[in-house]
Amino acid sequence: MSKTIAALLKERAGENFQLHDEHLNTQMVRVLKTIGYDRVYTRAQGPYLYDDKGNEYLDLLSGFGVFALGRNHPAIVQALKDVLDAQLPDMVQMDVSLLSGILAEQILAKCPPNLTKAFFCNSGAEAVEAAIKFARYTTKREKIVYCEHAFHGLTLGALSLNGEEIFKEGFGPLLPSVASVPFNDLASLEKALQSKDVAAFIFEPIQGKGVNLPDDDYLPQAQALCRKYGTLFVADEIQTGIARTGKFWAIEHWNLEPDMILMAKALSGGFIPVGAVAMTSKIMDAVFNRMDRAVVHGSTFSKNNMAMAAGIAALQVIEDEKLVENAAKIGGEIIDGLTAMIPRYDFLKQVRGKGLMIAVEFGSPDSLLRKAAFAGLEAANKGLFSQTITIPLFKNHRILSQVAGHGMNVVKFLPPLVVSEKDRDWIISAMDQVIADTQEVGGAIKDLGKNLISHALKAKAG
């Protein structure tokens, strides 16, 4: 190379927003500048980001769950260096690689015993696409059922199972023969399945958009209904899986045995895209049932050695550092600490979640003055109040978080699984101060509300 990456980073430092405005998503640049998130991050370690001024930020998004082990974990870095140093043959295609076999063996050992086969791909959305195809071929049925408010990805098939209309608008027609049912509604699910034409019921054990938890009996009974009507029971664990909820799989909270588990995000170790489908032998053998069908579904970059090594290293780190246990402990303490604030703050309605997948829900208060302020924000743009939490949390306390979904006043925390007791205290203290500020109608709501309402009204007018 005539110019090294290190030289490019030094020479073009600080041009992030200019380059994205000119050559990538201009609207994303506008959003970040409007809400004051236009920082230039220069390095990252564990759960922390550092900007060009040396400020430290606590990242409670973790790349939407990709950086479950934190950023730049040394064990993952070393595994990737080992692969590069080994100069292995990679993606020979007319071959089967050793590392993919090892990762399949290790991930299946973490699954319910009925799941004995694995398929690798590049992302969560690809895992969903594979599940749709495998379910249809195995059952000889076409219809797929999913839950309202679900999020399964943004490629065409996955998008067809998306419960949020904002993501679908203008991209149709989508897949035919799909149907949604309300989450947590067994009667509606049985009605959808009883015609015996449904290939699969694809569900998130905990819905990512809103962090919606099922009733205790919902998923076990949903599994029984799928068995009754010959429908495959498919768990989308792309965000909830791999230690996130204080269990290795979220399905363990309900002792489920799905026909497929879809995974990605945390399996990557935060470096190399990887996704996978764990499935029964019956499904694998149905799809790849003859030698001439050995390549009927695949993905060019799947099973590449870097991705497989990252996955193997990630599983080892989770075990060595007891991150399942840490997620359960620290997550539970954060939920308890935030829940304790509810009697003090009338905007704060509920704190829910499992492990380190946490939602904090806000709503209209009892005070007439605060109720009017809340209503003003909601009239401008539904869900706008939540920004009076996330923006000062970022600006004043250097904590990066997100709204849990479009048009909802739910703030979501998805921290790296390596967060410590110090980080727990940072989160609870910052939230206490930020929520307290919203109680003062002349404070956070007035200042941020005025700015956000102005931008929301301009957007509507445009």
N, C-alpha and C positions, 0 to 999 in steps of 0.2 A: 504494500500500500504506500502510495506517495505521501499520504497524510494519515496519521494514526487516529484512532477514535479519541484517545486522550487529547490530542492536539485539536481535534474538532470541537470537543466539549469545552476546551479552554477558549478557543477562538470565537465560538458562537454563543458563549455563556450569556444568559439573560434574554435571548431572542425567542424563547418558548412561545409567548403569546402572539408575537408578530408573525412567526412562521405558521402557527395554527390558524390565525386570522386569514392569512393569504392563501394557504394551501390545503387546509383541513376544514374542520367544522366551525365556521364563524359564529354560529349561534351559541355553541358551547363556550367560546371565548366571551361572548356578551353576557351570558349567565354568570360566569365566574367573576367577571368584573363588577357586575351589578350587585352581587351579594357580598363582595369583598373577599373572595377566595382566590384572588389573583396573586398567589405566592409563587416564587421560583424555588422549588425544592432542589437541593444539591446533593443530599445523601440521606441514607436511611439505615436504621439498625433496629432489629427486634420490632417492638410496637411503636417506634418513634420515627418521625420525619424531621429533617432539619432544613431550614431555608437558607437563602444566600446571606442573611443577616445573622445566622447562627442561632436562631430561635428553635426551640424544641417543641414538637407537636405530638400529642398522643392520638394515634390513628385508630378510631373505632369503626372504620369501614373495612380495613384490611383487604383492600382491592375487591370488595364485595365477597370476601371470604377466601380469596386466593392465598393471601398471606397469613394463613392460619398459624404458621410457625414463626411469624414475624418476618421482617425483610432481611435478606442477606444472611440467612442462618449458615454458620460456618460448616456444619455437617453437609448441607446440601451443596454448598460451594465446592467442598472437597470432593464430593461424589462426582460432580460435573467435571472437575479438573481431572479426576481419575479416568473418566471416559475419554476425554480429549487426549490425555497422555498415552492411553492404551492404543490409540489409532485403530480402533476396531472397524471391521466392515459394518456398514450401516445401511439399512433399507435395501438390502440386496433384492428383496421382493421374492425371487425364486429361492427362498431360504426360510428358515425359522430361527429367530435369534434367542440367545440364552437369557438375556436380561428380561425380555418380555415374559418368558416362561417363569422366571423366578418371581417377578412382580405378580403375575397371575396367581401363582401358588400362595404367595403371602397375603394378597388381598382376599382371596377366597377363604383362607383360614380364619378371617375376621367375619365372614358372612354366616348366615344360618346354614345348617348342614345340607339343606336341599339345593343350595346353589353351588354348582361344581364346575362351571365353565365361565370363561371371561372373554369379552371382546373389547379391544382397545380402539380409541379414537382420539380426537384432538380437543374436544370441549364438551361441556354439558349439553349444549344444543345438539351436537352430533350424537351424543348418547341417547337423547330423546328421539331423534330421527331413526336411529337404529332400533329402538324399542318399538316404535310404531310399525316399522317394516317387519320385525321379527314376530310381533304379536299377530299381525295380519296373516303372515305366511303359516304360522304354527296353528292358528285356530281356523283358518279359511273363512274368517269373518272380516268385515271391513270397518265397522264402527269403533271409534275410540271415545270413551267418556272421561271427562276431566272435571275439576271443581271450579266454581265461580271464584274469581279473584286469584286464580292460580297464575304462576309465572313459570314457564318451562323453556324459555329461550326465544330467540327472534328469527331463526331461520324458518322457512315457509311451513314445514310440518309442525315444528315446535310452536310457532306463532299461532297456528290453527287451534292449539290447546291453551292459548293464553286467555286468562280471565279478565284482562284489562283492555277495554276497547281502544284506548288511546294508542296502544302499540299496533293495533290492527288497521286503523283508519287509513284508507287509501292504498292498501297493499293487497286487496282482494282481486279475484276470488281466491280464497284459501282452500284447504282440503275439504272435500265433501265428507259426509258420514262421520262427523264429530258432534258431540253433544255435551253440554255442561249441566252439572247438578250443583245445588247449594252445598257448600262445605258443611259437614256436621249434620247432614240430613239423610238418615238411612232410608226413610220412606221414598224419597226422590231417587235415591240410588237404586233401590230395588225396582222401582217403576222403570228406570232406564235399562236395567239389565234383564228384566223378565222375558223379553221377547227373544232372548238367547241369540242375538245377532251382534253382540259387543265383543270385540277382540280383546280389549284391555281397558281397565280402569287405572289411569295414571294419576297419582296423587303425590303431594308433598306432605310428609308427616306433620310438619309445622309449616304453614304457608309463609313464604318469605315476604310477600307484600302484606304488611300489617302485622306480621308475626302472630298469626291466628292459630291457636292451639285447639286440637280436637277434644271433644268430651272423652272421658275415660273409655267408654264402650264403643265409640264410633269406629275406630280403625279395626279392632278385632271383629266387630260385626260386619264391617264392610268386606273384610277378608272372607268371612263365612259366606256372604252373599255372592262374591265372585266365584267361590268354589261351587256353590249351589247351581249357578247359571253358566258355568263353563267359561268364565271370563278371566283373563290373566290379571293378576294383582301386582301392579308395578309401582315401586317406591322410588320417587325422584328424591334422592338424597344428595343432590348436587351441592346444595348449600347446607343442609342439616347434617350431612354425614361426616365421617372421619373426625370424630371427637368434639364437634361443635357444641352439642347439646348436653355434654356431661356423660354421654355414652358414646361408644365408637360409632354406632348407627342410631339415629333417632328412633327407628322402629323397635329398638330394644326396650324403650319405655313401655311398650305395649305387647312385647313378646310375639312379634309378627314374623311370618315366614312368607315373604312375597315371592313371586315367580321371577322377578327381576329387580335388581337394585341399580339405579343410575347414579354415577358419581363423576366428579371432576374437581375443580377448584383446589381444595386443600391437598389433593393427591399430587399436585404439581410441585409442591414445596415452594411455590412462588416464582419459579423461573421458566419452566418449559411447559407449554400447554399440553394437557393430557386429560382424557376422559375415558370412561370405561362402563361397560354393562356386565354385571354379574348375573348369571341366569342358570336355570335348571338344564341338565343334560338333554331333557326332552325338547326344549326350545332350540338349543344349539344343533341337535341332531335333526330336527325338523327342517331348519333353514339350510344347513350345509349337509344335505342328505345323500349327495352323490359326489364322486370325484369331479365331475364337470361343473358342479355348483360350489366348488371350494372358494371361488372368488366372486360370488354373487353380491357380496357386500363387503366393503372395506374402506380404507382411508389411506392415502399415499404416505402421509407422515406419521401415521399411528405406529406404535411399537418402535419408534426411533430410540436409539440407545440413550440419548440425553434425557428424554422424557421418562423412560423406564428406570434409569438410575435415580432420577429425582424422586420418583414414586417410592422406590425401595428405601432411599435415605429418609424420606418423609415419614414412612411407617416406623422406621427405627427411632427417629427423634421423638415421635409421639410416645413410643414405649419407654425409651430411656428417660425422658423428662417428665413422664407421668402426666401428659397433657390432658388426657381424659379426666383424670382426677382434678387437675387444676381448673379445668373449665367448669366442672361441677361445683367446686368450692368457691372460687372467685366469683363466678356467675351468680351463684346463690346469694352470696354476700352483697353483691351489687343490687340484685333484685330486692333483697330485704331492706337494704339501706334506702333505696328510692321509695319503696312501699311505705316506709315509716313516715315519709313526708306528706302523704295524702291528707291526713287530718289537718295539716297546717296550710295547705294551698288549695284553694277551691277551683283553680284551673286544672289541677292534676287529678285525673280520674282513675287510672289503672296502670299498674306495672305488671308485665307478664313476660313469660319466656321460659326457656330451659337452658341451663348452662350459660354459655356466652352468646346466646341469641336472644336479645332482650328488646322489648318494646315498652315505650313510655307514652301513654295516651292522655291527651288533653281534651277538654270540652268546655262548654259554656258554664261560667261560674254562677254562684248564687247572688252575688252582689249586683245590684241594678246597674251601677256605673261600669263595673267590669263587664257585665253582660252586654251592655251597649257597645263597648270597645271591641269585644269578641265578635259581635254581630257585624260590626263595620268591616273587620278584616274578612270575615266569611263572605260578605256581600261582594267584596272586590274579587276574591278568588278563593274558592273552597279549599281549606287546608292551609291557608296562609298563616294562621296563628303559629303553626309548628316552626315557621322560620324565625319567630321571635325567641325560639329556644336554640335552634341550631346555629344561627348566625352569631349571637353573643357568646355561645359556647366556644365557637371558633375564634372570634376576634378577641375576646377578653380572657379566655382560658386556654386557648391553643389546643382545643379538642376537636378533631374532625369527626363529624357524625352525618347522618342523613335522615330525611323524611322517609318513612317506611313505605310510602306508595302515593300515587297520584291522588290529590284531593282529599287526603286524610290528615288529621292532626295527631299523628303518631310518629314519634322519633324513635329511630332504630339504632341499636348498638350491636355491632358484629366485630368485636375486638379480636386481635390475634390471641391465640390460646396461651401465649406465653406471658400475658399481663400478670403483674404482681400485686401484692397488697398495697404497695405505694400507688400503683395505677388505680386500684379500686378506690382508694381514698381521694385521689385526684378527681375521679369521675363524680363521686358522691358529693364532695365539697363544691365542685363547679356547678353541678346541677342544682344544688341547694341555693346557691347565689343567683343563678340565672332565673330559676322559677320564682324566687322571691322578688326579683326585679319586675317580673310580669304582673305581680300583684299591685304594683304602683302604676296606675293607669297613665300617669303623666310621664312615666319613665320609658321602659323598653318598648311597650306597645305603641306609645305615641311616636317615638323616634323611628323605630324600625317600621312600624305600621305605615307611617306617612310615606316613607321611601318605597316600601314594597307595594302599597296600594297604587302609588303613582306609576310604577313600572307595570303592574298588572293591568291597570286601565289603559295604558298605552298599547300594551300587547293586544288587549281586546279590540281596541279601536283600529289597530293595524290589521 
